[in-house]
Amino acid sequence: LDGADLVTGDRDVTVVDDGVAPPPAPARSGRIGLSAGADVPWRWWVPGEPSVSAHRRAVAVP
């Protein structure tokens, strides 16, 4: 979103309350593939959610 203001809606992004409570304990991990900010835990997901992809280890290239 590159600095988009989610309150004013100046970038055609809408934040709505769908009535579903947030998960009690979301999972998180470090960022992937970044040289700066990799230590900041900004990768979030809901454990057990079927739409979340499982982690796959990279294949070593000879």
PDB file of N, CA, C and O in Angstrom:
ATOM      1  N   LEU A   1       0.812  -1.189   0.000  1.00  0.00           N
ATOM      2  CA  LEU A   1       0.000   0.000   0.000  1.00  0.00           C
ATOM      3  C   LEU A   1       0.853   1.249   0.000  1.00  0.00           C
ATOM      4  O   LEU A   1       0.348   2.345  -0.243  1.00  0.00           O
ATOM      5  N   ASP A   2       2.117   1.103   0.264  1.00  0.00           N
ATOM      6  CA  ASP A   2       3.078   2.192   0.100  1.00  0.00           C
ATOM      7  C   ASP A   2       2.636   3.495   0.756  1.00  0.00           C
ATOM      8  O   ASP A   2       2.590   4.539   0.104  1.00  0.00           O
ATOM      9  N   GLY A   3       2.314   3.435   2.036  1.00  0.00           N
ATOM     10  CA  GLY A   3       1.961   4.649   2.758  1.00  0.00           C
ATOM     11  C   GLY A   3       0.522   5.105   2.615  1.00  0.00           C
ATOM     12  O   GLY A   3       0.186   6.222   3.010  1.00  0.00           O
ATOM     13  N   ALA A   4      -0.332   4.263   2.058  1.00  0.00           N
ATOM     14  CA  ALA A   4      -1.737   4.651   1.879  1.00  0.00           C
ATOM     15  C   ALA A   4      -2.391   4.922   3.229  1.00  0.00           C
ATOM     16  O   ALA A   4      -2.157   4.193   4.193  1.00  0.00           O
ATOM     17  N   ASP A   5      -3.192   5.948   3.297  1.00  0.00           N
ATOM     18  CA  ASP A   5      -3.942   6.290   4.499  1.00  0.00           C
ATOM     19  C   ASP A   5      -5.233   5.479   4.490  1.00  0.00           C
ATOM     20  O   ASP A   5      -6.125   5.735   3.681  1.00  0.00           O
ATOM     21  N   LEU A   6      -5.335   4.509   5.380  1.00  0.00           N
ATOM     22  CA  LEU A   6      -6.500   3.628   5.402  1.00  0.00           C
ATOM     23  C   LEU A   6      -7.707   4.272   6.057  1.00  0.00           C
ATOM     24  O   LEU A   6      -8.792   3.691   6.064  1.00  0.00           O
ATOM     25  N   VAL A   7      -7.532   5.469   6.609  1.00  0.00           N
ATOM     26  CA  VAL A   7      -8.649   6.172   7.231  1.00  0.00           C
ATOM     27  C   VAL A   7      -9.384   7.033   6.217  1.00  0.00           C
ATOM     28  O   VAL A   7     -10.614   7.033   6.176  1.00  0.00           O
ATOM     29  N   THR A   8      -8.634   7.771   5.395  1.00  0.00           N
ATOM     30  CA  THR A   8      -9.276   8.670   4.434  1.00  0.00           C
ATOM     31  C   THR A   8      -9.743   7.951   3.186  1.00  0.00           C
ATOM     32  O   THR A   8     -10.622   8.451   2.485  1.00  0.00           O
ATOM     33  N   GLY A   9      -9.174   6.785   2.887  1.00  0.00           N
ATOM     34  CA  GLY A   9      -9.592   6.036   1.715  1.00  0.00           C
ATOM     35  C   GLY A   9      -9.142   6.647   0.405  1.00  0.00           C
ATOM     36  O   GLY A   9      -9.823   6.508  -0.611  1.00  0.00           O
ATOM     37  N   ASP A  10      -7.995   7.327   0.415  1.00  0.00           N
ATOM     38  CA  ASP A  10      -7.527   7.992  -0.800  1.00  0.00           C
ATOM     39  C   ASP A  10      -6.895   7.046  -1.820  1.00  0.00           C
ATOM     40  O   ASP A  10      -6.459   7.500  -2.878  1.00  0.00           O
ATOM     41  N   ARG A  11      -6.833   5.742  -1.534  1.00  0.00           N
ATOM     42  CA  ARG A  11      -6.233   4.780  -2.456  1.00  0.00           C
ATOM     43  C   ARG A  11      -7.173   3.643  -2.827  1.00  0.00           C
ATOM     44  O   ARG A  11      -6.711   2.566  -3.202  1.00  0.00           O
ATOM     45  N   ASP A  12      -8.453   3.853  -2.733  1.00  0.00           N
ATOM     46  CA  ASP A  12      -9.447   2.818  -3.042  1.00  0.00           C
ATOM     47  C   ASP A  12      -9.280   1.563  -2.189  1.00  0.00           C
ATOM     48  O   ASP A  12      -9.537   0.453  -2.654  1.00  0.00           O
ATOM     49  N   VAL A  13      -8.851   1.741  -0.948  1.00  0.00           N
ATOM     50  CA  VAL A  13      -8.762   0.647   0.010  1.00  0.00           C
ATOM     51  C   VAL A  13      -9.810   0.914   1.074  1.00  0.00           C
ATOM     52  O   VAL A  13      -9.901   2.021   1.605  1.00  0.00           O
ATOM     53  N   THR A  14     -10.595  -0.097   1.381  1.00  0.00           N
ATOM     54  CA  THR A  14     -11.632   0.062   2.387  1.00  0.00           C
ATOM     55  C   THR A  14     -11.414  -0.956   3.493  1.00  0.00           C
ATOM     56  O   THR A  14     -11.239  -2.143   3.221  1.00  0.00           O
ATOM     57  N   VAL A  15     -11.424  -0.505   4.720  1.00  0.00           N
ATOM     58  CA  VAL A  15     -11.315  -1.388   5.876  1.00  0.00           C
ATOM     59  C   VAL A  15     -12.695  -1.453   6.510  1.00  0.00           C
ATOM     60  O   VAL A  15     -13.255  -0.427   6.895  1.00  0.00           O
ATOM     61  N   VAL A  16     -13.245  -2.665   6.619  1.00  0.00           N
ATOM     62  CA  VAL A  16     -14.588  -2.828   7.168  1.00  0.00           C
ATOM     63  C   VAL A  16     -14.568  -3.833   8.317  1.00  0.00           C
ATOM     64  O   VAL A  16     -13.665  -4.664   8.413  1.00  0.00           O
ATOM     65  N   ASP A  17     -15.546  -3.749   9.161  1.00  0.00           N
ATOM     66  CA  ASP A  17     -15.732  -4.705  10.245  1.00  0.00           C
ATOM     67  C   ASP A  17     -16.737  -5.738   9.757  1.00  0.00           C
ATOM     68  O   ASP A  17     -17.912  -5.427   9.565  1.00  0.00           O
ATOM     69  N   ASP A  18     -16.270  -6.973   9.555  1.00  0.00           N
ATOM     70  CA  ASP A  18     -17.164  -8.016   9.051  1.00  0.00           C
ATOM     71  C   ASP A  18     -17.876  -8.770  10.172  1.00  0.00           C
ATOM     72  O   ASP A  18     -18.613  -9.723   9.915  1.00  0.00           O
ATOM     73  N   GLY A  19     -17.653  -8.342  11.414  1.00  0.00           N
ATOM     74  CA  GLY A  19     -18.318  -8.974  12.533  1.00  0.00           C
ATOM     75  C   GLY A  19     -17.620 -10.209  13.063  1.00  0.00           C
ATOM     76  O   GLY A  19     -18.040 -10.760  14.081  1.00  0.00           O
ATOM     77  N   VAL A  20     -16.564 -10.661  12.400  1.00  0.00           N
ATOM     78  CA  VAL A  20     -15.817 -11.830  12.845  1.00  0.00           C
ATOM     79  C   VAL A  20     -14.726 -11.359  13.798  1.00  0.00           C
ATOM     80  O   VAL A  20     -13.947 -10.465  13.468  1.00  0.00           O
ATOM     81  N   ALA A  21     -14.674 -11.960  14.974  1.00  0.00           N
ATOM     82  CA  ALA A  21     -13.661 -11.575  15.955  1.00  0.00           C
ATOM     83  C   ALA A  21     -12.270 -11.964  15.465  1.00  0.00           C
ATOM     84  O   ALA A  21     -12.123 -12.984  14.792  1.00  0.00           O
ATOM     85  N   PRO A  22     -11.255 -11.180  15.785  1.00  0.00           N
ATOM     86  CA  PRO A  22      -9.897 -11.545  15.397  1.00  0.00           C
ATOM     87  C   PRO A  22      -9.468 -12.824  16.116  1.00  0.00           C
ATOM     88  O   PRO A  22     -10.015 -13.149  17.170  1.00  0.00           O
ATOM     89  N   PRO A  23      -8.506 -13.546  15.566  1.00  0.00           N
ATOM     90  CA  PRO A  23      -8.068 -14.787  16.208  1.00  0.00           C
ATOM     91  C   PRO A  23      -7.454 -14.488  17.579  1.00  0.00           C
ATOM     92  O   PRO A  23      -6.826 -13.444  17.757  1.00  0.00           O
ATOM     93  N   PRO A  24      -7.627 -15.394  18.548  1.00  0.00           N
ATOM     94  CA  PRO A  24      -7.086 -15.147  19.881  1.00  0.00           C
ATOM     95  C   PRO A  24      -5.559 -15.148  19.916  1.00  0.00           C
ATOM     96  O   PRO A  24      -4.960 -14.474  20.754  1.00  0.00           O
ATOM     97  N   ALA A  25      -4.929 -15.892  19.023  1.00  0.00           N
ATOM     98  CA  ALA A  25      -3.464 -15.975  19.030  1.00  0.00           C
ATOM     99  C   ALA A  25      -2.945 -16.112  17.601  1.00  0.00           C
ATOM    100  O   ALA A  25      -2.603 -17.218  17.184  1.00  0.00           O
ATOM    101  N   PRO A  26      -2.876 -15.012  16.835  1.00  0.00           N
ATOM    102  CA  PRO A  26      -2.336 -15.124  15.478  1.00  0.00           C
ATOM    103  C   PRO A  26      -0.862 -15.514  15.527  1.00  0.00           C
ATOM    104  O   PRO A  26      -0.141 -15.143  16.454  1.00  0.00           O
ATOM    105  N   ALA A  27      -0.429 -16.258  14.531  1.00  0.00           N
ATOM    106  CA  ALA A  27       0.976 -16.653  14.445  1.00  0.00           C
ATOM    107  C   ALA A  27       1.740 -15.585  13.677  1.00  0.00           C
ATOM    108  O   ALA A  27       1.153 -14.830  12.902  1.00  0.00           O
ATOM    109  N   ARG A  28       3.045 -15.522  13.893  1.00  0.00           N
ATOM    110  CA  ARG A  28       3.858 -14.540  13.185  1.00  0.00           C
ATOM    111  C   ARG A  28       5.254 -15.091  12.973  1.00  0.00           C
ATOM    112  O   ARG A  28       5.690 -16.012  13.664  1.00  0.00           O
ATOM    113  N   SER A  29       5.946 -14.512  12.005  1.00  0.00           N
ATOM    114  CA  SER A  29       7.337 -14.880  11.753  1.00  0.00           C
ATOM    115  C   SER A  29       8.039 -13.669  11.170  1.00  0.00           C
ATOM    116  O   SER A  29       7.416 -12.640  10.909  1.00  0.00           O
ATOM    117  N   GLY A  30       9.331 -13.800  10.970  1.00  0.00           N
ATOM    118  CA  GLY A  30      10.092 -12.723  10.365  1.00  0.00           C
ATOM    119  C   GLY A  30       9.777 -12.598   8.887  1.00  0.00           C
ATOM    120  O   GLY A  30       9.205 -13.500   8.275  1.00  0.00           O
ATOM    121  N   ARG A  31      10.155 -11.484   8.339  1.00  0.00           N
ATOM    122  CA  ARG A  31       9.948 -11.262   6.910  1.00  0.00           C
ATOM    123  C   ARG A  31      10.872 -12.169   6.116  1.00  0.00           C
ATOM    124  O   ARG A  31      11.890 -12.644   6.621  1.00  0.00           O
ATOM    125  N   ILE A  32      10.504 -12.398   4.881  1.00  0.00           N
ATOM    126  CA  ILE A  32      11.253 -13.319   4.035  1.00  0.00           C
ATOM    127  C   ILE A  32      11.739 -12.585   2.801  1.00  0.00           C
ATOM    128  O   ILE A  32      10.970 -11.865   2.164  1.00  0.00           O
ATOM    129  N   GLY A  33      13.020 -12.760   2.453  1.00  0.00           N
ATOM    130  CA  GLY A  33      13.553 -12.192   1.222  1.00  0.00           C
ATOM    131  C   GLY A  33      13.868 -10.713   1.286  1.00  0.00           C
ATOM    132  O   GLY A  33      13.903 -10.052   0.248  1.00  0.00           O
ATOM    133  N   LEU A  34      14.100 -10.172   2.475  1.00  0.00           N
ATOM    134  CA  LEU A  34      14.422  -8.754   2.612  1.00  0.00           C
ATOM    135  C   LEU A  34      15.814  -8.584   3.195  1.00  0.00           C
ATOM    136  O   LEU A  34      16.260  -9.399   4.002  1.00  0.00           O
ATOM    137  N   SER A  35      16.495  -7.532   2.789  1.00  0.00           N
ATOM    138  CA  SER A  35      17.797  -7.252   3.381  1.00  0.00           C
ATOM    139  C   SER A  35      17.668  -6.295   4.561  1.00  0.00           C
ATOM    140  O   SER A  35      18.514  -6.307   5.456  1.00  0.00           O
ATOM    141  N   ALA A  36      16.631  -5.471   4.579  1.00  0.00           N
ATOM    142  CA  ALA A  36      16.407  -4.541   5.685  1.00  0.00           C
ATOM    143  C   ALA A  36      15.055  -4.840   6.314  1.00  0.00           C
ATOM    144  O   ALA A  36      14.078  -5.086   5.608  1.00  0.00           O
ATOM    145  N   GLY A  37      14.999  -4.820   7.618  1.00  0.00           N
ATOM    146  CA  GLY A  37      13.736  -5.061   8.307  1.00  0.00           C
ATOM    147  C   GLY A  37      13.364  -6.521   8.427  1.00  0.00           C
ATOM    148  O   GLY A  37      12.238  -6.838   8.810  1.00  0.00           O
ATOM    149  N   ALA A  38      14.291  -7.428   8.108  1.00  0.00           N
ATOM    150  CA  ALA A  38      13.984  -8.856   8.163  1.00  0.00           C
ATOM    151  C   ALA A  38      13.719  -9.326   9.587  1.00  0.00           C
ATOM    152  O   ALA A  38      13.100 -10.372   9.783  1.00  0.00           O
ATOM    153  N   ASP A  39      14.177  -8.572  10.584  1.00  0.00           N
ATOM    154  CA  ASP A  39      13.985  -8.964  11.977  1.00  0.00           C
ATOM    155  C   ASP A  39      12.623  -8.531  12.528  1.00  0.00           C
ATOM    156  O   ASP A  39      12.272  -8.891  13.651  1.00  0.00           O
ATOM    157  N   VAL A  40      11.862  -7.772  11.757  1.00  0.00           N
ATOM    158  CA  VAL A  40      10.556  -7.289  12.201  1.00  0.00           C
ATOM    159  C   VAL A  40       9.494  -8.345  11.882  1.00  0.00           C
ATOM    160  O   VAL A  40       9.340  -8.721  10.720  1.00  0.00           O
ATOM    161  N   PRO A  41       8.757  -8.832  12.889  1.00  0.00           N
ATOM    162  CA  PRO A  41       7.773  -9.892  12.659  1.00  0.00           C
ATOM    163  C   PRO A  41       6.500  -9.375  11.995  1.00  0.00           C
ATOM    164  O   PRO A  41       5.496  -9.141  12.667  1.00  0.00           O
ATOM    165  N   TRP A  42       6.544  -9.201  10.697  1.00  0.00           N
ATOM    166  CA  TRP A  42       5.389  -8.672   9.986  1.00  0.00           C
ATOM    167  C   TRP A  42       4.721  -9.698   9.094  1.00  0.00           C
ATOM    168  O   TRP A  42       3.945  -9.332   8.211  1.00  0.00           O
ATOM    169  N   ARG A  43       4.999 -10.957   9.301  1.00  0.00           N
ATOM    170  CA  ARG A  43       4.308 -12.008   8.555  1.00  0.00           C
ATOM    171  C   ARG A  43       3.329 -12.648   9.529  1.00  0.00           C
ATOM    172  O   ARG A  43       3.740 -13.358  10.446  1.00  0.00           O
ATOM    173  N   TRP A  44       2.047 -12.402   9.337  1.00  0.00           N
ATOM    174  CA  TRP A  44       1.015 -12.851  10.263  1.00  0.00           C
ATOM    175  C   TRP A  44       0.066 -13.828   9.567  1.00  0.00           C
ATOM    176  O   TRP A  44      -0.177 -13.708   8.366  1.00  0.00           O
ATOM    177  N   TRP A  45      -0.471 -14.793  10.316  1.00  0.00           N
ATOM    178  CA  TRP A  45      -1.481 -15.699   9.779  1.00  0.00           C
ATOM    179  C   TRP A  45      -2.278 -16.304  10.930  1.00  0.00           C
ATOM    180  O   TRP A  45      -1.901 -16.185  12.096  1.00  0.00           O
ATOM    181  N   VAL A  46      -3.373 -16.945  10.586  1.00  0.00           N
ATOM    182  CA  VAL A  46      -4.222 -17.603  11.580  1.00  0.00           C
ATOM    183  C   VAL A  46      -3.878 -19.090  11.566  1.00  0.00           C
ATOM    184  O   VAL A  46      -4.095 -19.760  10.556  1.00  0.00           O
ATOM    185  N   PRO A  47      -3.346 -19.619  12.671  1.00  0.00           N
ATOM    186  CA  PRO A  47      -3.000 -21.043  12.724  1.00  0.00           C
ATOM    187  C   PRO A  47      -4.224 -21.919  12.467  1.00  0.00           C
ATOM    188  O   PRO A  47      -5.305 -21.669  12.998  1.00  0.00           O
ATOM    189  N   GLY A  48      -4.035 -22.946  11.648  1.00  0.00           N
ATOM    190  CA  GLY A  48      -5.116 -23.870  11.347  1.00  0.00           C
ATOM    191  C   GLY A  48      -6.055 -23.415  10.246  1.00  0.00           C
ATOM    192  O   GLY A  48      -6.946 -24.163   9.844  1.00  0.00           O
ATOM    193  N   GLU A  49      -5.869 -22.197   9.754  1.00  0.00           N
ATOM    194  CA  GLU A  49      -6.720 -21.683   8.674  1.00  0.00           C
ATOM    195  C   GLU A  49      -6.378 -22.437   7.391  1.00  0.00           C
ATOM    196  O   GLU A  49      -5.220 -22.407   6.974  1.00  0.00           O
ATOM    197  N   PRO A  50      -7.331 -23.110   6.746  1.00  0.00           N
ATOM    198  CA  PRO A  50      -7.034 -23.919   5.564  1.00  0.00           C
ATOM    199  C   PRO A  50      -6.529 -23.126   4.358  1.00  0.00           C
ATOM    200  O   PRO A  50      -5.920 -23.710   3.461  1.00  0.00           O
ATOM    201  N   SER A  51      -6.761 -21.833   4.314  1.00  0.00           N
ATOM    202  CA  SER A  51      -6.302 -21.050   3.158  1.00  0.00           C
ATOM    203  C   SER A  51      -4.847 -20.599   3.275  1.00  0.00           C
ATOM    204  O   SER A  51      -4.314 -19.996   2.344  1.00  0.00           O
ATOM    205  N   VAL A  52      -4.198 -20.885   4.408  1.00  0.00           N
ATOM    206  CA  VAL A  52      -2.801 -20.487   4.608  1.00  0.00           C
ATOM    207  C   VAL A  52      -1.889 -21.575   4.058  1.00  0.00           C
ATOM    208  O   VAL A  52      -2.021 -22.744   4.422  1.00  0.00           O
ATOM    209  N   SER A  53      -0.966 -21.191   3.185  1.00  0.00           N
ATOM    210  CA  SER A  53      -0.028 -22.146   2.591  1.00  0.00           C
ATOM    211  C   SER A  53       0.993 -22.603   3.622  1.00  0.00           C
ATOM    212  O   SER A  53       1.425 -21.825   4.472  1.00  0.00           O
ATOM    213  N   ALA A  54       1.369 -23.861   3.539  1.00  0.00           N
ATOM    214  CA  ALA A  54       2.407 -24.398   4.417  1.00  0.00           C
ATOM    215  C   ALA A  54       3.773 -23.914   3.954  1.00  0.00           C
ATOM    216  O   ALA A  54       3.984 -23.654   2.769  1.00  0.00           O
ATOM    217  N   HIS A  55       4.701 -23.795   4.903  1.00  0.00           N
ATOM    218  CA  HIS A  55       6.067 -23.392   4.563  1.00  0.00           C
ATOM    219  C   HIS A  55       6.723 -24.487   3.731  1.00  0.00           C
ATOM    220  O   HIS A  55       6.618 -25.670   4.054  1.00  0.00           O
ATOM    221  N   ARG A  56       7.388 -24.089   2.675  1.00  0.00           N
ATOM    222  CA  ARG A  56       8.126 -25.039   1.843  1.00  0.00           C
ATOM    223  C   ARG A  56       9.587 -24.622   1.824  1.00  0.00           C
ATOM    224  O   ARG A  56       9.905 -23.472   1.522  1.00  0.00           O
ATOM    225  N   ARG A  57      10.457 -25.536   2.140  1.00  0.00           N
ATOM    226  CA  ARG A  57      11.888 -25.240   2.118  1.00  0.00           C
ATOM    227  C   ARG A  57      12.349 -25.030   0.686  1.00  0.00           C
ATOM    228  O   ARG A  57      11.857 -25.673  -0.241  1.00  0.00           O
ATOM    229  N   ALA A  58      13.301 -24.119   0.518  1.00  0.00           N
ATOM    230  CA  ALA A  58      13.856 -23.855  -0.808  1.00  0.00           C
ATOM    231  C   ALA A  58      14.682 -25.050  -1.268  1.00  0.00           C
ATOM    232  O   ALA A  58      15.322 -25.723  -0.459  1.00  0.00           O
ATOM    233  N   VAL A  59      14.663 -25.300  -2.546  1.00  0.00           N
ATOM    234  CA  VAL A  59      15.454 -26.374  -3.123  1.00  0.00           C
ATOM    235  C   VAL A  59      16.831 -25.819  -3.441  1.00  0.00           C
ATOM    236  O   VAL A  59      16.953 -24.787  -4.100  1.00  0.00           O
ATOM    237  N   ALA A  60      17.869 -26.505  -2.972  1.00  0.00           N
ATOM    238  CA  ALA A  60      19.241 -26.057  -3.224  1.00  0.00           C
ATOM    239  C   ALA A  60      19.585 -26.214  -4.700  1.00  0.00           C
ATOM    240  O   ALA A  60      19.311 -27.250  -5.306  1.00  0.00           O
ATOM    241  N   VAL A  61      20.176 -25.196  -5.260  1.00  0.00           N
ATOM    242  CA  VAL A  61      20.593 -25.227  -6.658  1.00  0.00           C
ATOM    243  C   VAL A  61      22.075 -25.570  -6.697  1.00  0.00           C
ATOM    244  O   VAL A  61      22.887 -24.892  -6.067  1.00  0.00           O
ATOM    245  N   PRO A  62      22.437 -26.628  -7.440  1.00  0.00           N
ATOM    246  CA  PRO A  62      23.863 -27.028  -7.480  1.00  0.00           C
ATOM    247  C   PRO A  62      24.756 -25.990  -8.136  1.00  0.00           C
ATOM    248  O   PRO A  62      25.966 -26.192  -8.236  1.00  0.00           O
TER     249      PRO A  62
END
